[in-house]
Amino acid sequence: MSAVLQPAVNREFLSGNEAAARGAWEAGVEIAAAYPGTPSTEILETLAGLPGVYAEWSTNEKVALEVVLGASMTGRRAITAMKHVGLNVAADTLMTMGLVGVKAGLVIAVSDDIGFSSSQNEQDSRFWGRFVHLPVLEPADAAEAYAMTREAFSISERHQVPVLLRLTTRVSHVKRTLYVSEREAPDAARHGYRRDVERWIITPNHVGRRLELRAQRDAALADEAAASRWNALEPGPDQSVGFVVSGAAYHAVREAFPQAPVLKLGFSHPLPLALARRLAASVERVLVVEESEPIVEAELKAAGIAVSGKEVLPLQGEMTVPVLERAVTRLLGREPGVVADMQAPRRVFPRPPTLCAGCPYMGVYFWLGQLKDAIICGDIGCYTLGCGEPWNAMDSIISMGASLGVAHGMAKAFAGDAAAKPVLAVIGDSTFLHTGMPALANIAYQGGNVTVLLLDNRATAMTGGQDNPGTGQRLDGAVVPRLDFAKLVEALGVRPERVRVVDPYELPTFFKVLREEMKTPEPSVIITNRPCVLSHDFERRRPLEVRDDQCNGCARCLDVGCPAITVSRRESQQRAGGKVVDLAWVRIDRALCTGCDVCAKACARGAIVGT
């Protein structure tokens, strides 16, 4: 069973993210910094609501990691949180931290999106523990997330190293009841900064000593992991297969094979090889169950321990009970069982994600979806949905901030080709501040013929509407000067004449500006300026309605993609010349409609009007 700290003060019903935040708070954390990203977002949001903690949304994960490192250097316990792809952004600083270490306890909470729930890839962040020489803790549920986070700060300070707390989507978002305690008062004796250039200035003449210290630390961490309460060998009467497992997959193993011996890894790096050898000696076969890469499997095999793993288990996705049962069946060479009268799964009507009713991005994609003579490079945010129906208005989506760099590469490849299509890049305000600015500076500097659409909706909308320097407000609610994107773009090198600010609700004006800038043979930026409909800046208008006597069923309004517009009836008509056209008459859901007027501007017959 998962471990739960029992010096209880209160019982709480918390998700893994909330529990990690509570554990950090109780451990006396004073500084927290992060960039929002599902499935990790709630860690910082929870900490921001607890007393005694300075919490900020940094502009990206690298900056957040550097903020908490600076806090640790001054003797303050600190934590940063990010999703798996965010750790890639922070990697440059992370690699150096593996050498210089930390002073006060520092925890890096990273949540891996196993199963691609809301990410562009699936990644196993345990690799970073090996790569950077960091201890890795893997909670199996919210109770362990709470307890491990508390303990992680002590481990960090004992060994002067950041601790990687590896969560997964299932751990981050599933709730359970757990016992919590009171906050540990920050240790004022730790506070203060002492100059130490041999440690904090990482130059070649200082590296040798840091490598020696890292080797000593690795040995000490291996001893600690071997003795850790988080690594437990659980006996079982069924000796046919024993399991090595960590994280949320532990619960699936226990449900599927309650009688099997299990080596449960919580302090999973350095790996407790002695415990693994004890398990292997007690069973006929060992199956390593891990999400998602065969990291532990490879290490055990390298240590001469006979184990199986990914030859019977999938490399992607969550380890569920059916997956494990099929894997063990294959491992033991048994015939799969046949379930009598098994019904074929029912087909479910597809409900693809879409933009919110009145979203300012809809006017943009209404036109982009009709551009057949352009290449559109997309990015990560709500506007990623522009790749789907009804717009189908993207040619690439790679990673945060990549739209501009990819578009620039295409534009340079097309240089001198008179038949080449114009290249556009679409990016949101928060993503632009995250990693888009260097790419735009490069486009301007290199003279890339790219039209950039900078969609400013005054929110980090995809992850829940968090603030950023473009919103005019901080996480603590303080009102601050709102960043001027037009001036920023000019400062990055785009000529003032090529910086256009438009209202995306004004469809004719937006399309005119879009066409003008696409024809301009130099870098240009179009900034849209409507707030997210879920933000505090948005002003709802009176809903619209369809006049049935003026609607001819052309369905042009459906191209807007607004979920408030639904089809009331369809029919096909044969026109003169034998051409058959599909017609659709529509209605507008008043409860959803925000009155943005985009559908009315798309309707050539004036059939959509205000109420």
C-alpha positions in Angstrom: 0.0 0.0 0.0 1.1 3.6 -0.6 2.7 5.3 2.4 0.8 8.0 4.3 2.2 10.2 7.0 0.1 9.9 10.1 0.9 12.6 12.5 -2.4 14.0 11.5 -3.7 17.4 12.1 -6.5 17.5 9.5 -7.9 15.3 6.8 -8.0 16.8 3.3 -9.3 15.6 0.0 -6.6 16.6 -2.4 -5.3 16.0 -5.9 -1.7 15.0 -6.4 -0.9 18.6 -7.5 -2.6 20.1 -4.5 -1.0 17.6 -2.2 2.5 18.4 -3.5 1.8 22.0 -2.9 0.6 21.3 0.6 3.7 19.3 1.3 6.0 22.0 0.0 4.2 24.6 2.1 4.5 22.5 5.3 8.2 22.0 4.5 8.6 25.8 4.8 8.9 26.8 1.2 9.2 30.5 0.8 9.6 31.0 -3.0 7.7 29.2 -5.8 7.9 29.9 -9.6 6.4 28.1 -12.6 5.0 28.4 -16.0 1.5 27.0 -16.4 1.2 23.7 -18.3 -1.3 20.8 -17.9 -1.0 18.6 -16.0 1.2 20.6 -13.5 -0.6 23.9 -13.3 -2.5 23.5 -10.0 0.7 23.1 -8.0 1.6 26.8 -8.2 -2.0 27.9 -8.1 -2.4 26.1 -4.8 0.8 27.5 -3.3 -0.3 31.0 -4.3 -3.2 30.7 -2.0 -1.2 29.7 1.0 0.4 32.2 3.5 4.1 32.8 3.7 4.9 31.9 0.1 5.9 34.3 -2.7 4.6 32.7 -5.9 4.9 33.9 -9.5 4.1 32.8 -13.0 7.4 33.3 -14.8 7.7 33.9 -18.5 8.9 30.4 -19.1 10.2 27.3 -17.3 13.9 28.2 -17.6 13.3 31.5 -16.0 11.2 29.8 -13.2 14.0 27.4 -12.5 16.5 30.2 -12.3 14.2 32.1 -9.9 14.0 29.2 -7.5 17.8 28.6 -7.8 18.5 32.2 -6.8 16.1 31.8 -3.8 17.9 28.6 -2.8 21.3 30.4 -3.0 20.0 32.9 -0.4 18.9 30.1 2.0 15.2 30.0 1.1 13.5 26.7 0.4 12.0 26.9 -3.1 10.0 24.8 -5.6 9.3 25.0 -9.3 6.6 23.1 -11.2 6.2 22.3 -14.9 5.0 19.8 -17.4 7.4 17.4 -19.1 8.0 19.6 -22.2 8.7 22.5 -19.9 11.7 20.7 -18.4 13.2 20.6 -21.9 13.0 24.4 -21.9 14.7 24.6 -18.5 17.4 22.0 -19.5 20.3 24.4 -20.0 20.1 25.7 -16.4 19.2 22.3 -15.1 22.4 20.7 -16.4 24.5 23.2 -14.7 22.5 22.8 -11.4 23.6 19.2 -11.5 27.1 20.5 -10.9 26.7 23.5 -8.7 23.9 22.0 -6.7 21.8 24.1 -4.3 22.0 25.6 -0.8 18.5 25.5 0.7 16.2 22.7 -0.3 14.9 22.9 -3.9 12.3 20.7 -5.5 11.6 20.4 -9.3 8.0 19.0 -9.6 7.5 17.8 -13.2 4.3 16.2 -14.4 4.6 13.8 -17.3 1.6 13.7 -19.5 1.4 9.9 -20.0 -1.0 9.1 -22.8 -0.8 12.5 -24.6 -3.9 13.9 -22.8 -3.0 17.5 -23.6 0.5 17.5 -25.0 2.3 17.4 -28.3 4.4 14.4 -27.2 4.8 11.9 -24.4 8.1 12.1 -22.4 9.7 10.2 -19.6 11.3 12.8 -17.3 13.1 10.2 -15.3 15.8 10.4 -18.0 16.7 13.9 -16.6 17.5 12.3 -13.2 20.1 10.1 -14.8 21.3 12.8 -17.2 21.8 15.5 -14.6 22.6 13.1 -11.6 19.5 14.1 -9.6 17.6 12.0 -7.1 14.1 11.1 -8.4 11.0 10.6 -6.3 7.9 9.0 -7.8 4.7 9.2 -5.9 2.0 6.7 -6.7 -0.9 8.9 -5.5 -1.8 12.2 -3.8 -0.8 10.9 -0.3 2.7 10.0 -1.5 2.9 13.3 -3.4 2.3 15.1 -0.2 4.7 13.0 1.9 7.5 12.8 -0.6 7.4 16.5 -1.3 7.9 17.2 2.4 10.8 14.8 2.6 12.3 16.0 -0.7 13.5 19.2 0.9 15.4 17.4 3.5 17.0 15.1 0.9 17.9 18.2 -1.2 19.6 19.9 1.8 21.5 16.8 2.9 23.0 16.3 -0.5 23.0 19.9 -1.7 21.2 18.9 -4.9 17.8 19.6 -6.5 15.3 16.8 -6.1 13.2 15.8 -9.1 9.6 14.9 -8.1 8.2 13.0 -11.0 4.4 13.1 -11.2 2.2 11.8 -14.0 -1.2 12.9 -15.2 -3.0 10.3 -13.1 -1.2 11.2 -9.9 -1.5 15.0 -10.6 -5.2 15.0 -11.1 -6.7 12.1 -9.1 -7.8 13.0 -5.6 -7.8 11.0 -2.4 -8.2 11.7 1.3 -5.0 12.2 3.2 -3.7 13.5 6.5 -1.9 16.8 6.6 0.0 18.7 9.3 1.1 22.2 10.1 3.7 24.4 8.4 7.3 24.1 9.4 8.6 27.6 10.2 11.3 28.6 7.7 14.8 28.3 9.2 16.1 31.8 9.5 19.6 30.4 10.3 19.7 29.3 6.7 18.9 32.8 5.3 21.7 34.8 3.8 24.1 34.8 0.9 27.8 34.0 1.1 29.9 34.7 -2.0 31.4 31.4 -3.3 32.8 31.9 -6.8 34.3 28.5 -7.0 30.9 27.0 -6.7 28.5 29.4 -8.4 30.7 30.5 -11.3 30.9 27.5 -13.5 34.1 27.9 -15.5 36.5 25.2 -16.8 38.9 25.8 -13.9 36.1 25.1 -11.4 34.5 22.1 -13.0 37.1 19.5 -11.9 36.2 20.0 -8.2 32.5 20.0 -9.0 32.8 16.7 -10.8 34.6 15.2 -7.8 31.9 16.4 -5.4 29.2 15.1 -7.8 30.7 11.6 -7.7 30.8 11.7 -3.9 27.1 12.8 -3.9 26.1 10.0 -6.3 27.5 7.4 -3.9 25.8 9.0 -0.9 22.5 9.2 -2.8 22.8 5.5 -3.8 23.1 4.6 -0.1 20.1 6.7 0.8 18.0 5.2 -1.9 18.9 1.7 -0.9 17.7 2.4 2.7 14.7 4.6 1.8 11.3 3.8 3.1 9.9 4.7 -0.3 11.5 1.6 -1.9 9.6 -1.5 -0.5 9.8 -5.2 -1.3 6.3 -6.5 -0.8 6.1 -10.3 -0.6 3.4 -12.4 -2.2 2.5 -16.1 -2.4 2.4 -16.3 -6.2 6.0 -16.8 -7.2 5.4 -17.1 -11.0 5.9 -13.4 -11.7 7.3 -10.6 -9.6 6.9 -6.9 -10.5 9.2 -3.9 -10.4 7.0 -0.8 -10.6 6.9 2.9 -9.7 4.3 5.7 -9.8 0.6 5.3 -10.5 1.3 2.0 -12.3 1.8 0.4 -8.9 -2.0 0.5 -8.3 -2.7 -1.3 -11.6 -0.2 -4.0 -10.7 -1.7 -4.5 -7.3 -5.3 -4.7 -8.7 -4.3 -7.1 -11.5 -2.0 -9.3 -9.5 -2.8 -9.0 -5.7 -0.8 -12.2 -4.9 2.4 -11.3 -6.7 5.6 -10.1 -5.0 6.3 -6.4 -5.9 9.3 -4.1 -5.6 7.7 -0.7 -5.3 10.0 2.1 -6.2 9.4 5.5 -4.8 13.0 6.7 -4.6 13.7 5.4 -8.0 17.0 7.0 -8.8 19.6 5.9 -7.8 18.1 2.5 -8.3 18.1 0.1 -5.3 19.8 -2.9 -7.0 20.1 -5.0 -3.9 16.3 -5.0 -3.5 15.8 -5.9 -7.2 18.2 -8.8 -6.8 16.3 -10.1 -3.8 13.0 -10.0 -5.8 14.6 -11.8 -8.7 15.9 -14.5 -6.5 12.4 -15.2 -5.1 10.4 -15.5 -8.3 10.5 -17.3 -11.6 10.2 -14.2 -13.7 10.5 -10.4 -13.2 8.4 -7.9 -15.1 9.4 -4.3 -15.0 6.3 -2.1 -15.4 7.1 1.6 -16.1 5.5 4.6 -17.8 6.8 5.0 -20.4 10.4 4.3 -21.4 12.4 1.1 -20.4 14.7 3.0 -18.1 14.7 0.8 -15.0 14.5 -2.3 -17.3 17.7 -1.3 -19.0 19.5 -0.5 -15.7 18.5 -3.9 -14.2 19.6 -5.8 -17.3 22.9 -3.8 -17.3 23.4 -5.0 -13.7 23.0 -8.6 -14.8 19.5 -9.1 -13.4 17.2 -11.1 -15.7 14.0 -9.1 -16.3 11.3 -8.6 -18.9 9.6 -5.4 -19.8 8.8 -3.6 -23.0 8.9 -6.8 -25.2 5.5 -7.5 -23.8 4.4 -4.0 -22.6 3.6 -1.0 -24.7 6.1 1.9 -25.0 3.3 4.5 -24.8 0.3 5.2 -22.7 -0.8 4.2 -19.2 -0.2 0.8 -17.6 -3.8 -0.3 -17.0 -5.1 -3.7 -15.6 -6.0 -5.1 -19.1 -2.6 -4.0 -20.5 -0.9 -5.8 -17.6 -3.0 -9.0 -17.9 -2.3 -9.2 -21.6 1.4 -8.7 -21.0 1.7 -11.4 -18.4 -0.3 -13.8 -20.6 2.3 -13.3 -23.3 5.2 -13.4 -20.9 4.1 -16.9 -19.6 3.3 -18.2 -23.1 -0.3 -18.8 -22.3 -3.2 -18.6 -24.7 -5.3 -15.5 -24.2 -8.7 -16.2 -22.7 -11.9 -15.7 -24.7 -14.6 -13.7 -23.2 -18.0 -15.1 -24.1 -20.6 -12.9 -25.7 -18.3 -9.9 -25.8 -20.1 -7.1 -27.5 -18.3 -4.9 -29.9 -17.7 -1.4 -28.4 -20.3 1.1 -29.4 -19.3 3.9 -31.7 -19.5 7.2 -29.9 -20.4 10.4 -31.7 -17.2 12.3 -32.0 -16.9 15.5 -30.0 -13.6 17.2 -31.1 -12.3 20.1 -29.0 -13.4 23.5 -30.2 -13.0 27.2 -29.4 -15.3 28.8 -26.9 -18.3 30.7 -28.2 -17.2 34.3 -29.1 -13.5 33.4 -28.9 -11.5 36.1 -30.7 -9.5 33.5 -32.5 -12.6 32.4 -34.5 -12.5 35.5 -36.7 -8.8 34.9 -37.4 -9.4 31.2 -38.4 -12.5 32.0 -40.4 -10.2 33.7 -42.9 -7.1 31.5 -42.4 -9.3 28.5 -43.2 -10.2 30.0 -46.5 -6.6 30.8 -47.5 -5.6 28.2 -50.1 -2.6 30.1 -51.2 -0.6 30.2 -48.0 1.4 28.0 -45.6 0.4 28.4 -41.9 2.7 27.4 -39.1 0.9 27.0 -35.8 2.0 26.9 -32.2 0.9 25.7 -28.7 -2.2 27.3 -27.2 -5.9 27.5 -27.7 -5.2 28.5 -31.3 -3.8 25.0 -31.8 -7.4 24.1 -32.3 -7.3 25.9 -35.7 -5.9 22.7 -37.1 -9.3 21.0 -36.8 -12.8 21.5 -38.2 -14.2 23.6 -39.7 -11.0 25.6 -40.3 -8.2 23.1 -41.1 -5.9 26.1 -41.1 -2.5 24.8 -40.0 0.4 23.1 -41.7 2.6 22.5 -38.7 2.5 22.4 -34.9 5.8 21.5 -33.3 6.5 23.0 -29.9 6.2 26.2 -27.8 7.4 29.1 -29.9 8.3 27.0 -32.9 5.8 28.6 -35.3 8.1 31.5 -36.0 11.3 29.6 -36.4 9.7 27.0 -38.7 8.0 29.7 -40.8 11.4 31.5 -41.1 13.1 28.4 -42.4 10.3 27.8 -44.9 10.5 31.5 -46.1 14.2 31.3 -46.6 13.9 28.0 -48.5 11.3 29.6 -50.8 13.4 32.7 -51.4 13.6 33.5 -55.1 10.8 31.1 -56.0 8.1 33.2 -57.7 5.6 30.4 -57.4 6.1 29.9 -53.6 3.2 30.4 -51.3 3.3 33.1 -48.6 4.3 31.8 -45.1 2.4 32.8 -42.0 3.1 32.1 -38.3 0.4 32.1 -35.7 1.3 32.5 -32.0 -0.4 33.7 -28.8 0.6 36.4 -26.4 1.8 34.1 -23.6 3.6 31.7 -26.0 5.3 34.7 -27.7 6.7 35.8 -24.3 7.6 32.2 -23.5 9.8 31.4 -26.5 8.6 33.5 -29.4 10.6 36.7 -28.9 14.0 35.3 -29.9 12.5 33.8 -33.0 10.9 37.1 -34.1 14.1 38.9 -33.4 15.8 36.4 -35.7 13.2 36.8 -38.4 13.6 40.6 -38.3 17.4 40.4 -38.2 17.6 37.9 -41.1 14.9 39.6 -43.1 12.6 36.5 -43.2 9.5 37.1 -45.4 7.0 35.9 -42.7 3.7 37.3 -41.7 3.3 36.8 -38.0 -0.2 36.7 -36.4 0.3 37.6 -32.7 -3.0 36.8 -31.1 -3.2 38.8 -27.9 -6.2 37.6 -25.8 -4.7 38.9 -22.5 -4.5 35.5 -20.9 -2.6 32.2 -20.8 -5.9 30.8 -21.9 -5.2 27.1 -22.7 -4.2 26.3 -19.1 -6.9 28.2 -17.4 -6.4 31.9 -18.0 -3.3 32.5 -15.9 -1.7 36.0 -16.0 1.4 36.9 -17.9 3.3 40.3 -18.5 0.7 41.1 -21.2 -2.4 40.9 -18.9 -1.6 43.8 -16.6 -2.0 41.7 -13.5 0.2 39.4 -11.4 -0.6 36.1 -9.8 -1.2 37.9 -6.4 -3.8 40.1 -8.1 -1.5 43.2 -8.1 -2.2 45.6 -11.0 0.9 46.2 -13.0 1.7 48.0 -16.3 0.5 45.9 -19.2 3.2 45.1 -21.8 2.8 46.9 -25.1 3.2 44.2 -27.8 3.3 46.7 -30.6 6.3 48.5 -29.0 7.9 45.2 -28.1 7.7 43.9 -31.7 9.2 47.1 -33.0 12.0 46.8 -30.4 12.7 43.3 -31.8 13.4 44.8 -35.2 10.1 44.8 -37.1 9.6 48.1 -39.0 6.8 50.2 -37.4 5.0 50.3 -40.8 4.7 46.5 -40.7 3.2 46.3 -37.2 -0.6 46.3 -37.5 -3.1 46.1 -34.6 -6.5 44.9 -35.6 -9.8 43.8 -34.0 -10.4 40.2 -35.0 -14.2 40.7 -34.7 -14.0 43.2 -37.6 -13.8 40.5 -40.3 -13.5 42.8 -43.4 -10.8 44.9 -41.8 -8.9 42.0 -40.6 -8.9 40.3 -44.0 -7.8 43.5 -45.7 -4.8 43.9 -43.4 -4.0 40.2 -43.7 -3.9 40.3 -47.5 -1.8 43.5 -47.4 0.8 42.1 -45.1 1.0 38.8 -47.0 1.9 40.7 -50.1 4.7 42.7 -48.3 8.1 41.1 -49.0 9.5 41.6 -45.5 8.8 40.6 -41.9 5.4 41.9 -40.6 3.3 41.3 -37.5 -0.5 41.5 -37.2 -1.6 41.9 -33.5 -5.2 41.1 -32.6 -6.5 42.7 -29.5 -9.6 41.1 -28.1 -9.6 39.4 -24.7 -10.4 35.8 -24.0 -14.1 35.3 -23.4 -13.3 33.7 -20.0 -11.1 36.6 -18.8 -12.1 39.4 -16.5 -11.5 41.9 -19.4 -14.2 40.4 -21.6 -17.4 42.3 -22.0 -20.4 40.2 -23.0 -22.9 41.6 -25.5 -26.5 40.8 -26.2 -26.9 37.5 -28.0 -27.8 37.2 -31.7 -30.5 35.3 -33.5 -31.2 34.0 -37.0 -34.0 35.4 -39.1 -35.4 32.4 -40.8 -37.1 34.4 -43.5 -33.8 35.8 -44.7 -31.6 32.6 -44.2 -31.0 30.7 -47.4 -29.2 27.7 -45.8 -25.8 28.5 -47.3 -24.1 27.5 -44.0 -21.5 30.3 -44.4 -21.8 31.0 -40.7 -20.8 27.5 -39.8 -17.4 28.2 -41.2 -16.9 30.5 -38.2 -16.8 27.4 -36.0 -18.7 28.9 -33.1 -20.3 26.2 -30.8 -23.3 28.5 -30.2 -24.4 28.0 -33.8 -26.2 24.7 -34.4 -27.9 23.2 -37.4 -31.7 23.0 -37.1 -32.3 21.1 -40.4 -30.5 20.1 -43.6 -31.6 19.3 -47.1 -30.1 19.0 -50.6 -31.4 21.0 -53.5 -30.9 20.6 -57.2 -30.1 23.8 -58.9 -30.2 24.8 -62.6 -27.7 22.8 -64.6 -28.2 19.8 -62.4 -25.8 20.9 -59.6 -26.8 19.5 -56.2 -26.1 21.8 -53.2 -26.2 20.9 -49.5 -28.1 23.5 -47.4 -28.2 23.9 -43.7 -30.5 26.2 -41.7 -29.1 27.2 -38.3 -30.1 28.5 -34.9 -28.1 30.3 -32.2 -28.0 29.1 -28.6 -28.7 32.3 -26.6 -27.2 30.9 -23.5 -23.8 30.4 -25.3 -23.8 33.4 -27.6 -21.6 36.3 -26.4 -22.8 38.7 -29.1 -19.4 39.0 -30.7 -21.0 39.6 -34.1 -18.5 37.5 -36.1 -21.1 35.2 -37.6 -23.3 38.2 -38.5 -20.4 39.7 -40.5 -19.8 36.3 -42.2 -23.5 36.2 -43.3 -23.9 37.8 -46.7 -27.7 38.0 -46.5 -27.9 39.8 -43.1 -29.9 37.0 -41.6 -28.1 37.1 -38.2 -29.1 40.1 -36.1 -29.0 41.3 -32.5 -31.9 40.7 -30.2 
